[in-house]
């Protein structure tokens, strides 16, 4: 059981105020990045989700010379995912489905998700939640990287013919065997706000304000909650490498956390994740992993590279403090670093010595 401190009515009021004025028509008006929150990379196209202005699309087949393609105006955008020629983009209460033809994105449909403040097993007498799902146990047997091209603050994940989406305190599953016609097939309710989603071939790792949750997708249409590890109340993501997960928790936020930490979680048995290491990291945000290294955003002070050869005791290798960062995408020898109002692309053939290739600050006017 997990205690909850805010009433459903108060949560409704906060979310309603947060969402005012966010639903706007799709368009392609050029604009600067204002409040980017995460990124998705698919087929040499980089999708940058900006809460204020929508989805900014760039062609990055040559990382040294990215080309602005278009902007899909979508106020309140929380993230994107891609399957084939279909782009999924979410707001606080809906998923929009776009078909891509070359540089053009056409709205196909919109799925309203709504938010029921009484779902999830809320017990008014005890003021507690319980998970609305079955539990299983099992050993972690995979070491494959995430079948995903999204940064650590992702709210979507596409795995095979399924789209998974975190929606405040629900994990929603869609059948996308016909990518242009997603069908909602299930909802799992969690006992606290969930924010980020990191997939592996067999599991979904969910980052929330109270901890990291693990869902088994042996039956991909009905992911089952199997384990969790609780940390201080915080607002940050999780990434996975082999049998280890890394979670950042940041102080000074509305979530109530006071310390800034990088947590190392042993997930050898994903039904019993356990924290095996803690490292002080100043104002940590997003992260990206590729053994034996881990990049961690340190917010206004830049970003850092850690050696995770000993996962329980990551050691500092290098840091860079020339501009504020938030999140990463690391693919092959290219690192995309999300700043507060730009994206910088680096060659990280040598992770200890990133070479700046280009800077994306806005769409061309």
Helices and strands as residue ranges (DSSP letters): E 2-3, H 8-19, E 36-42, E 45-50, E 54-59, G 63-65, E 67-72, E 79-83, E 86-90, E 94-101, E 104-112, E 128-129, E 156-159, E 162-166, E 168-175, E 183-199, E 203-208, E 211-216, E 224-230, E 238-241, E 244-249, E 261-266, G 270-272, E 274-280, E 287-290, E 293-297, G 299-301, E 303-307, G 311-313, E 315-320, E 325-331, E 334-339, E 343-347, E 355-360
